Amino acid sequence: MLSAQLVFGQYYLRGDVKDGNGNLLPNTKIFLHSARTFYITDASGSFGFPISNITDTVTLSRDGFNTEKMVVNAIRPVTLQMKPSATENNKSAPKLSSLTENKKRDARLFAHFDNETYFQLAENENVMVKDYPNTSFSLNVNKASYSNVRRFLNMKSKVPADAVRIEEMINYFNLQYHEPSPGNVFRIESQLSSCPWNPVKKLLFINVSAKKLDLSKTAPGNFVFLIDVSGSMDMPNRLPLIKAAFQLFVKNLRPIDKVSIVIYGGSVGIWLDPTSGADKEKIIQSIEELEASGDTPGESAIRAAYTVAEKTFIQGGTNRVILATDGDFNVGETSEKDLEELIALKKQSGVYLTCLGVGMGNFKDSKLQALAKKGNGNYAYLDDINEAQKVLVKELTQTMYGIADDVSMQLEFNPAVVKEYRLIGFDNRRDAIVDAKSELEGGDIGSGNSTLAVFEILPAENQLSNSRDIVANIKLKYICENDSLSHILRYTALDNYKPIDSVHPELKFATAVAMFGLKLRNSTSLNNTDWPIIKSLAQSAADTHDYLQQEFVKQVSNAEIIYSDKLPAKKKAKKKRNF
């Protein structure tokens, strides 16, 4: 008896995906050629979706496996087989943050400051629309860069240029959030304005707001705290800060949530078995009893945490490992490449990864950034308890509860309106640029997040004068949480030009943050803009009732003193007097 099902004039294709050993492969991407649509296998490796004809063509793709193209038939359930890639390197091929043209650059991968490491970034360059009208970039909710930059400035120190990721600094403030219409996952808005540092250019702001989840109605959470208790964490701004941060987080747990704790320091162990969020005192006491000592077997600890998360997996719920560390792994696999390969394998289980970074001096920003990106997760840097409160309490749903994955945006600029463009921030890692296999990888977006992208554009010779002119056509691609269907939201950015002093204050503030980041990176595109100009713009736009925005204005003043080299001279003079 045939099992093909006719659904609304269509056939229904169902089955599963396995490797050569018969193991099911969850979260495998299936591209249906006739509909030009992506689907994803569920946590058990199965799939089911309608097709127009009884036969069709699909392409399977998954980290660590060869991409497979094959013809399928809906007469009966099918088993699709994938072969492991010939080289393990495919699993950890570096991914691009944006697809823009860059000149050939050197292949140095890391920048070092003291004993800290950062991926070297290649700043996006100006692109001619007539040659390359299309550009894409990945959207995520990482905000670590701003709090890390703040840490350096509070220490009266210059900031390593590659620690400055401008899009993370702008999105730290969650600017211009507007709730999507009922039933929609995202809302897109745009604004064209003047460019304060280059009068012949303009700025195009594109804002993407994600819907807010009602935590009381959200599916249960399965959280595994993976806590570094090695000797390097034995400092006030490391393990004690992490303990305080997690205790704040625990206070917001619901009875339907559960927490496990895995620790590593000298050895790896399960510190707390899965415990209901109703038993807060037990969880908090377990956290409080942690002490730091030993080496840092990060690789083994990651494997253990994922094993716990997989055993306690909640179908349809939030399943997440939360890694808290300074990133200084020194036992087992320790390189970014090796750890990325591990996470690329583990994320196929449907467990996401959040990284919380702490510390200074030996802080490994590059490791945590890479792990979070590979783990379909996010990354935050905690420089003090206030930041912990922001990340794990105030922005709890933004940090821990994703609403969409594999999120990316594509713009097609209109050559009649725009001659040249440059994406500010979303800069690529140098190793992604020099690697021929690198490709764009979408990001994870959490509940209630606002992601703001800023383009610097040079108008075409006819200028931007007609408000009916289309500046760019936009496509937002995403996959909803616990869903397999790839969605596309389309939007047209029109010429709605306003001078920078007339736009919404939050867009003006975002411009000041962008200029601040460009200045810290010593970007040549900023045209030698002085610190007072940035500070004046920030002061005029900052919300007087918003502590974080007012603090930013103070950080601009700090940077002006530090980068004018006034501070070192004062310190030197003081030492002479005390001698």
C-alpha positions as CSV (number, residue, x, y, z in Angstrom):
1,M,0.0,0.0,0.0
2,L,1.4,3.4,-1.0
3,S,2.0,5.9,1.9
4,A,2.2,9.1,-0.1
5,Q,-0.3,11.6,1.4
6,L,-2.0,14.2,-0.6
7,V,-2.2,17.4,1.4
8,F,-4.1,20.4,-0.1
9,G,-3.2,19.3,-3.6
10,Q,0.4,18.4,-2.6
11,Y,2.3,15.3,-1.5
12,Y,3.9,14.9,1.9
13,L,7.5,13.9,2.1
14,R,8.6,12.3,5.4
15,G,11.5,10.3,6.7
16,D,14.8,10.7,8.5
17,V,18.5,11.5,7.9
18,K,21.3,9.1,9.1
19,D,25.0,8.8,8.8
20,G,26.8,5.7,7.5
21,N,26.6,3.9,10.8
22,G,22.8,4.4,11.1
23,N,23.0,7.2,13.6
24,L,20.2,9.8,13.3
25,L,21.3,13.3,12.4
26,P,19.2,16.0,14.1
27,N,19.2,19.6,12.9
28,T,20.3,18.7,9.3
29,K,19.4,21.4,6.8
30,I,17.2,20.2,3.9
31,F,16.9,22.5,0.9
32,L,13.8,21.8,-1.2
33,H,14.8,22.9,-4.8
34,S,11.2,23.3,-6.2
35,A,10.1,25.6,-3.4
36,R,13.6,27.1,-2.8
37,T,12.9,26.6,0.9
38,F,15.0,25.2,3.8
39,Y,13.7,22.7,6.3
40,I,15.5,21.2,9.3
41,T,15.3,17.7,10.8
42,D,14.0,17.6,14.4
43,A,15.8,16.5,17.5
44,S,15.3,12.8,16.5
45,G,16.6,13.3,13.0
46,S,13.2,13.1,11.3
47,F,11.4,15.5,8.9
48,G,8.1,15.9,7.2
49,F,6.9,18.6,4.8
50,P,4.7,19.1,1.7
51,I,6.0,18.9,-1.8
52,S,4.2,19.8,-5.0
53,N,5.0,16.7,-7.0
54,I,5.5,13.1,-6.0
55,T,9.2,13.4,-6.8
56,D,11.5,16.4,-6.0
57,T,15.2,17.3,-5.5
58,V,16.7,18.1,-2.1
59,T,20.2,19.1,-0.9
60,L,21.3,18.1,2.6
61,S,23.9,20.1,4.5
62,R,25.4,19.6,8.0
63,D,28.6,20.6,9.7
64,G,31.2,17.8,9.4
65,F,29.4,16.0,6.5
66,N,29.5,16.3,2.7
67,T,26.7,18.3,1.1
68,E,24.5,15.7,-0.6
69,K,22.1,16.4,-3.5
70,M,19.5,13.7,-4.3
71,V,16.1,13.0,-5.9
72,V,13.4,11.9,-3.4
73,N,10.1,10.2,-3.8
74,A,7.0,10.7,-1.5
75,I,5.6,7.2,-2.2
76,R,6.9,6.0,1.1
77,P,9.0,7.3,4.1
78,V,12.6,7.7,3.1
79,T,15.9,7.4,4.8
80,L,18.5,9.9,3.5
81,Q,22.2,9.1,4.2
82,M,25.0,11.6,4.6
83,K,28.8,10.8,4.5
84,P,31.3,12.5,6.8
85,S,33.4,15.1,5.1
86,A,36.9,14.0,3.9
87,T,38.5,16.5,6.3
88,E,37.5,17.4,9.7
89,N,38.4,21.0,8.9
90,N,35.1,21.5,7.1
91,K,33.4,21.4,10.5
92,S,35.3,24.5,11.7
93,A,35.8,26.5,8.5
94,P,35.7,30.1,9.7
95,K,32.5,31.9,9.0
96,L,31.9,35.4,7.7
97,S,30.0,38.0,9.6
98,S,29.3,40.0,6.4
99,L,29.8,39.5,2.7
100,T,31.5,42.6,1.4
101,E,34.6,43.0,-0.8
102,N,37.9,43.4,0.9
103,K,41.4,44.0,-0.4
104,K,44.0,41.2,0.1
105,R,45.2,41.3,3.7
106,D,47.7,39.5,5.8
107,A,46.6,36.3,7.4
108,R,47.7,37.1,11.0
109,L,44.8,35.6,13.0
110,F,45.1,37.0,16.5
111,A,45.9,40.2,18.2
112,H,47.6,40.0,21.6
113,F,47.3,42.4,24.5
114,D,49.2,41.4,27.6
115,N,48.2,37.7,27.6
116,E,44.7,38.3,26.2
117,T,43.8,37.2,22.7
118,Y,41.4,38.7,20.1
119,F,40.6,37.7,16.6
120,Q,42.1,40.2,14.2
121,L,39.4,42.0,12.2
122,A,39.4,43.3,8.7
123,E,37.3,46.5,8.6
124,N,34.7,46.5,5.9
125,E,35.6,48.7,2.9
126,N,33.7,50.9,0.5
127,V,31.9,48.8,-2.2
128,M,30.7,50.1,-5.6
129,V,27.0,49.3,-6.1
130,K,27.5,48.9,-9.9
131,D,29.9,46.0,-9.2
132,Y,28.4,44.5,-6.1
133,P,24.8,45.6,-5.4
134,N,24.2,42.8,-3.0
135,T,25.6,42.4,0.5
136,S,24.7,40.2,3.4
137,F,25.5,40.0,7.1
138,S,24.7,37.8,10.1
139,L,22.6,39.1,12.9
140,N,23.2,38.0,16.5
141,V,22.7,39.3,20.1
142,N,26.4,39.4,21.2
143,K,27.1,42.5,23.3
144,A,30.4,41.5,25.0
145,S,32.5,44.1,23.2
146,Y,31.1,47.2,24.9
147,S,31.5,45.9,28.5
148,N,35.0,44.7,27.7
149,V,35.9,48.1,26.2
150,R,34.5,49.7,29.3
151,R,36.7,47.5,31.5
152,F,39.8,48.9,29.7
153,L,38.8,52.5,29.9
154,N,37.9,52.1,33.6
155,M,41.4,50.8,34.1
156,K,42.7,54.0,32.4
157,S,44.1,51.9,29.6
158,K,43.9,52.1,25.8
159,V,41.7,49.5,24.2
160,P,43.1,46.8,21.8
161,A,41.7,47.8,18.4
162,D,40.5,44.2,17.7
163,A,38.5,44.2,21.0
164,V,36.2,46.8,19.4
165,R,33.3,45.2,17.6
166,I,31.2,48.2,16.7
167,E,27.9,46.3,16.0
168,E,28.1,44.8,19.5
169,M,28.7,48.2,21.1
170,I,25.7,49.7,19.3
171,N,23.4,46.8,20.1
172,Y,24.5,46.8,23.8
173,F,21.9,49.5,24.3
174,N,19.0,47.8,22.6
175,L,18.1,51.0,20.7
176,Q,14.9,51.7,18.7
177,Y,13.0,48.6,19.8
178,H,9.5,48.5,18.4
179,E,7.2,45.5,19.1
180,P,6.4,43.6,15.9
181,S,2.8,43.4,14.8
182,P,0.8,40.5,16.4
183,G,1.7,37.2,14.7
184,N,5.0,38.5,13.4
185,V,8.4,37.4,14.6
186,F,10.3,40.5,13.4
187,R,9.8,44.1,12.5
188,I,12.1,46.0,10.1
189,E,12.4,49.8,9.9
190,S,14.9,52.1,8.2
191,Q,16.0,55.7,8.3
192,L,18.3,57.7,6.0
193,S,20.3,60.6,7.6
194,S,23.3,62.8,7.3
195,C,26.8,61.5,8.2
196,P,28.5,63.7,10.9
197,W,32.0,62.8,9.9
198,N,31.7,63.1,6.1
199,P,29.3,65.7,4.6
200,V,29.2,64.1,1.2
201,K,28.0,60.8,2.5
202,K,24.8,59.7,4.3
203,L,23.9,57.0,6.9
204,L,21.3,54.3,6.4
205,F,20.0,52.8,9.7
206,I,18.3,49.5,9.5
207,N,16.6,48.3,12.7
208,V,15.3,44.8,13.3
209,S,13.1,44.2,16.4
210,A,12.3,40.7,17.6
211,K,9.1,39.8,19.3
212,K,9.0,39.5,23.1
213,L,8.2,36.3,24.8
214,D,5.9,36.1,27.9
215,L,8.2,34.3,30.3
216,S,5.1,33.0,32.2
217,K,4.0,31.2,29.1
218,T,7.4,30.1,27.8
219,A,8.3,26.4,27.6
220,P,10.5,25.0,30.4
221,G,14.2,25.7,30.5
222,N,16.9,23.1,30.9
223,F,20.1,25.0,31.9
224,V,23.5,23.5,32.6
225,F,25.9,25.9,34.3
226,L,29.4,25.1,33.2
227,I,31.6,26.9,35.7
228,D,35.4,27.3,35.5
229,V,36.7,26.9,39.0
230,S,40.4,26.5,38.0
231,G,43.2,28.4,39.7
232,S,43.1,31.3,37.2
233,M,39.6,32.1,38.4
234,D,40.7,32.8,42.0
235,M,40.4,36.6,41.8
236,P,37.6,38.9,43.0
237,N,36.5,39.8,39.4
238,R,36.3,36.1,38.3
239,L,34.8,33.3,40.3
240,P,33.2,35.5,43.0
241,L,31.6,37.6,40.2
242,I,30.4,34.5,38.4
243,K,28.9,33.1,41.6
244,A,27.0,36.3,42.3
245,A,25.8,36.4,38.6
246,F,24.4,32.9,38.7
247,Q,22.7,33.5,42.0
248,L,20.9,36.4,40.4
249,F,19.9,34.2,37.5
250,V,18.6,31.5,39.8
251,K,16.2,33.9,41.6
252,N,14.2,34.2,38.3
253,L,13.9,30.4,37.7
254,R,10.4,28.9,37.6
255,P,9.4,25.5,39.1
256,I,9.2,24.1,35.6
257,D,12.8,25.0,34.9
258,K,15.7,22.8,35.9
259,V,19.4,23.5,36.6
260,S,22.5,21.3,36.6
261,I,26.0,22.4,37.4
262,V,29.2,21.0,35.9
263,I,32.5,22.3,37.1
264,Y,36.1,22.0,36.0
265,G,39.3,22.8,37.8
266,G,42.0,20.1,37.9
267,S,39.2,17.7,37.0
268,V,35.7,17.7,35.7
269,G,32.6,16.8,37.7
270,I,28.9,17.1,38.1
271,W,28.5,19.5,41.0
272,L,24.7,19.6,41.1
273,D,22.4,17.0,39.6
274,P,19.3,18.3,37.7
275,T,17.3,20.4,40.2
276,S,14.0,22.1,39.9
277,G,13.9,25.9,39.8
278,A,11.5,25.7,42.8
279,D,14.5,24.5,45.0
280,K,16.3,27.8,44.7
281,E,18.1,27.6,48.1
282,K,19.7,24.3,47.2
283,I,21.0,25.7,43.9
284,I,22.3,28.9,45.4
285,Q,24.0,27.0,48.2
286,S,25.7,24.7,45.7
287,I,27.0,27.8,43.8
288,E,28.2,29.5,47.0
289,E,30.3,26.5,48.0
290,L,32.4,26.6,44.8
291,E,36.2,27.3,45.2
292,A,38.9,27.8,42.7
293,S,42.0,25.6,42.2
294,G,43.7,23.4,39.6
295,D,44.2,23.4,35.8
296,T,41.6,24.2,33.1
297,P,40.4,21.1,31.2
298,G,37.9,23.1,29.1
299,E,37.5,20.5,26.4
300,S,36.5,17.7,28.7
301,A,34.2,20.0,30.7
302,I,32.4,21.1,27.5
303,R,31.8,17.5,26.6
304,A,30.5,16.7,30.1
305,A,28.1,19.7,30.1
306,Y,26.6,18.8,26.7
307,T,26.2,15.2,27.8
308,V,24.2,16.4,30.9
309,A,22.2,18.7,28.7
310,E,21.4,16.0,26.2
311,K,20.3,13.5,28.9
312,T,17.9,16.1,30.4
313,F,16.8,17.5,27.0
314,I,13.3,19.1,27.0
315,Q,11.6,18.6,23.6
316,G,10.3,22.0,22.6
317,G,11.9,23.7,25.5
318,T,15.0,25.9,26.0
319,N,18.1,23.7,26.3
320,R,21.2,25.7,27.0
321,V,24.7,25.3,28.4
322,I,26.0,28.5,30.1
323,L,29.8,28.5,30.1
324,A,31.4,31.0,32.6
325,T,35.1,31.3,32.3
326,D,38.1,33.6,31.5
327,G,38.6,31.3,28.5
328,D,42.1,30.2,29.5
329,F,41.9,26.5,28.7
330,N,45.2,24.8,29.3
331,V,44.5,21.1,29.3
332,G,43.2,19.0,26.4
333,E,42.2,20.6,23.1
334,T,42.9,24.4,23.6
335,S,43.0,26.0,20.2
336,E,40.0,28.0,18.8
337,K,40.0,25.6,15.8
338,D,39.8,22.4,17.9
339,L,37.2,23.8,20.2
340,E,35.1,25.1,17.3
341,E,35.1,21.6,15.8
342,L,33.9,20.2,19.1
343,I,31.0,22.8,19.5
344,A,30.0,22.3,15.8
345,L,29.4,18.7,16.6
346,K,27.7,19.2,19.9
347,K,25.3,21.9,18.7
348,Q,23.6,19.3,16.4
349,S,21.8,18.0,19.5
350,G,19.7,21.1,19.7
351,V,21.5,22.4,22.8
352,Y,22.6,26.1,22.6
353,L,25.6,27.7,24.2
354,T,25.9,31.0,26.1
355,C,29.4,32.2,27.0
356,L,29.9,34.5,30.0
357,G,33.5,36.0,30.0
358,V,35.2,37.4,33.0
359,G,38.7,38.5,34.1
360,M,41.6,40.4,32.6
361,G,45.3,39.8,31.8
362,N,44.8,36.3,30.5
363,F,41.2,36.8,29.1
364,K,40.6,34.8,25.8
365,D,38.0,36.8,24.0
366,S,38.7,35.0,20.8
367,K,37.9,31.6,22.3
368,L,34.6,32.6,23.8
369,Q,33.5,34.6,20.7
370,A,34.2,31.5,18.5
371,L,32.5,29.1,20.8
372,A,29.3,31.2,21.1
373,K,29.1,31.6,17.4
374,K,29.6,27.9,16.7
375,G,27.2,26.9,19.4
376,N,24.2,28.8,18.0
377,G,24.4,31.0,21.1
378,N,25.5,34.4,22.4
379,Y,28.4,35.9,24.3
380,A,28.5,38.5,27.0
381,Y,31.4,39.9,29.1
382,L,30.8,40.6,32.8
383,D,33.0,43.4,34.0
384,D,31.1,43.9,37.3
385,I,27.9,42.9,39.1
386,N,25.9,45.6,37.4
387,E,26.6,44.0,34.1
388,A,25.6,40.6,35.5
389,Q,22.3,42.1,36.6
390,K,21.8,43.5,33.1
391,V,22.6,40.3,31.2
392,L,21.0,37.7,33.5
393,V,18.1,39.5,35.1
394,K,17.0,42.6,33.2
395,E,17.7,41.1,29.8
396,L,17.0,37.5,30.8
397,T,14.7,36.6,27.9
398,Q,17.0,38.4,25.4
399,T,20.0,36.4,26.6
400,M,18.6,32.9,27.3
401,Y,15.4,32.5,25.2
402,G,15.9,32.5,21.5
403,I,13.1,33.1,19.0
404,A,15.0,32.6,15.8
405,D,18.2,31.0,14.5
406,D,20.3,31.3,11.4
407,V,19.3,34.9,11.1
408,S,20.9,36.9,8.3
409,M,20.0,40.0,6.2
410,Q,20.6,40.6,2.5
411,L,20.4,44.1,0.9
412,E,20.3,44.9,-2.7
413,F,21.2,48.5,-3.2
414,N,19.6,50.6,-6.0
415,P,22.5,51.9,-8.3
416,A,20.3,54.8,-9.4
417,V,20.2,56.1,-5.8
418,V,23.4,54.7,-4.2
419,K,26.8,54.8,-5.8
420,E,28.8,53.3,-2.9
421,Y,28.2,51.7,0.5
422,R,30.1,50.5,3.5
423,L,28.8,48.4,6.4
424,I,29.9,49.8,9.8
425,G,30.9,47.0,12.1
426,F,30.1,43.3,11.4
427,D,33.7,43.1,10.4
428,N,35.1,39.8,9.3
429,R,37.8,37.8,11.0
430,R,41.0,37.8,8.9
431,D,41.0,34.0,8.9
432,A,37.5,33.9,7.4
433,I,38.7,36.2,4.6
434,V,41.8,34.3,3.7
435,D,40.0,30.9,3.8
436,A,38.4,30.1,0.5
437,K,35.9,27.8,2.2
438,S,34.4,30.5,4.4
439,E,30.8,31.4,4.1
440,L,28.1,33.5,5.8
441,E,26.7,32.0,8.9
442,G,23.4,33.3,10.4
443,G,23.1,34.1,14.1
444,D,20.8,33.5,17.0
445,I,18.3,36.3,18.1
446,G,16.7,36.3,21.5
447,S,13.4,37.6,22.7
448,G,12.9,41.4,22.7
449,N,16.2,42.2,21.0
450,S,16.7,45.2,18.8
451,T,19.5,44.8,16.2
452,L,20.7,48.0,14.6
453,A,22.9,48.0,11.5
454,V,24.4,51.2,10.0
455,F,25.6,51.7,6.5
456,E,27.7,54.6,5.3
457,I,26.6,55.4,1.7
458,L,27.7,57.7,-1.1
459,P,24.6,58.9,-3.1
460,A,24.5,58.5,-6.8
461,E,25.1,61.7,-8.9
462,N,21.3,62.4,-9.1
463,Q,21.3,62.6,-5.3
464,L,18.6,61.4,-3.0
465,S,15.9,63.9,-3.4
466,N,12.7,61.9,-4.3
467,S,11.1,60.3,-1.2
468,R,9.7,57.6,-3.5
469,D,13.1,56.4,-4.5
470,I,14.1,53.0,-3.3
471,V,17.4,52.9,-1.5
472,A,17.6,49.2,-1.0
473,N,15.5,46.0,-1.1
474,I,15.9,43.9,2.0
475,K,15.4,40.2,2.8
476,L,15.6,39.0,6.4
477,K,16.1,35.2,6.5
478,Y,15.5,33.2,9.7
479,I,14.3,29.9,11.1
480,C,12.0,30.0,14.2
481,E,12.9,28.2,17.4
482,N,11.7,24.6,17.4
483,D,10.7,24.8,13.8
484,S,12.3,23.6,10.6
485,L,10.9,26.0,8.0
486,S,13.1,28.8,6.7
487,H,11.3,32.2,6.5
488,I,12.0,35.4,4.6
489,L,10.7,38.8,5.6
490,R,10.9,41.4,2.8
491,Y,11.2,45.2,3.3
492,T,11.9,48.2,1.1
493,A,14.1,50.9,2.4
494,L,12.9,54.2,1.0
495,D,14.5,57.6,0.9
496,N,13.0,59.1,4.1
497,Y,16.0,61.4,4.6
498,K,16.3,63.6,7.8
499,P,19.4,65.5,9.0
500,I,21.1,63.7,12.0
501,D,19.8,66.4,14.4
502,S,16.2,65.6,13.3
503,V,16.2,61.8,13.6
504,H,15.0,60.0,16.7
505,P,17.5,60.6,19.6
506,E,18.3,56.9,19.8
507,L,19.5,56.8,16.2
508,K,21.6,59.9,16.9
509,F,23.0,58.2,20.0
510,A,23.8,55.1,17.9
511,T,25.7,57.3,15.6
512,A,27.8,58.6,18.5
513,V,28.5,55.0,19.6
514,A,29.5,54.1,16.0
515,M,31.9,57.1,15.9
516,F,33.3,56.1,19.3
517,G,34.0,52.6,18.0
518,L,35.6,53.9,14.8
519,K,37.8,56.2,16.8
520,L,39.0,53.4,19.1
521,R,39.8,51.3,16.1
522,N,41.7,54.3,14.6
523,S,39.6,53.9,11.4
524,T,40.7,55.9,8.4
525,S,37.0,56.4,7.4
526,L,36.4,58.7,10.4
527,N,38.4,61.5,8.7
528,N,40.3,62.6,11.9
529,T,37.2,63.4,13.8
530,D,38.1,64.8,17.2
531,W,36.9,63.4,20.5
532,P,35.0,66.6,21.4
533,I,32.8,66.2,18.4
534,I,31.9,62.6,19.4
535,K,31.3,63.7,23.0
536,S,29.1,66.6,21.9
537,L,26.9,64.3,19.7
538,A,26.6,61.8,22.6
539,Q,25.7,64.4,25.1
540,S,23.0,65.9,22.9
541,A,21.4,62.5,22.2
542,A,21.8,60.6,25.5
543,D,18.6,60.0,27.5
544,T,19.0,61.9,30.8
545,H,17.0,59.1,32.6
546,D,19.0,56.2,31.1
547,Y,22.0,55.2,33.3
548,L,23.7,53.2,30.6
549,Q,23.5,56.1,28.0
550,Q,24.8,58.6,30.6
551,E,27.6,56.2,31.5
552,F,28.6,56.0,27.8
553,V,29.0,59.8,27.7
554,K,31.5,59.5,30.7
555,Q,33.4,56.8,28.9
556,V,33.8,59.0,25.9
557,S,35.3,61.6,28.2
558,N,37.6,58.9,29.7
559,A,38.8,57.9,26.3
560,E,39.5,61.5,25.3
561,I,41.9,61.8,28.3
562,I,43.5,58.4,27.8
563,Y,44.0,58.8,24.1
564,S,45.3,62.3,24.4
565,D,48.2,60.8,26.5
566,K,47.4,63.2,29.3
567,L,46.9,60.5,31.9
568,P,50.4,58.8,31.6
569,A,52.1,62.1,32.1
570,K,50.2,62.7,35.3
571,K,51.0,59.3,36.6
572,K,54.7,59.8,35.8
573,A,54.8,63.1,37.6
574,K,53.1,61.6,40.7
575,K,55.7,58.8,40.9
576,K,58.5,61.4,40.9
577,R,57.0,63.3,43.8
578,N,56.5,60.2,45.8
579,F,60.0,58.8,45.2
